[in-house]
Amino acid sequence: MSKYNKSATAPKGFEAYQPGQAAKRPEDKKGKAAKIYCGPNIPGIAAPGAIFIKPSDILLAHVEKCPAIKTFLVDPKQYISVKEKAAKSGSMENVQYKRVLEYLKKGA
């Protein structure tokens, strides 16, 4: 007999995962899908790989000051693609990445 309760149900607001079932992407109450950040580290605000269902007011304030940051808030399916493009010299993502780094060096 297992020590885990196999008859337990998922907490309210969460759906239990069933084997063979595709995992659902997190969404907010308005149905907006989560975004994943794939830009340079913004200390204390956003690290590469951070998932946002609703970006914080602090992050949005930084986006207003440096619109290039928004380039790196992407759908999870685009994460690898954008990371690869950011590493490729001369690509639009690479230029935006450098803009974010310049913004951060100025003491954002």
Secondary structure, 3 states (H helix, E strand, C coil): CCCCCCCCCCCCCCCCCCCCCCCCCCECCCCCECEEECCCCECCCECCCCEECCCCHHHHHHHHHCHHHHHHEECHHHHHHHHHHHHCCCCHHHHHHHHHHHHHHCCC
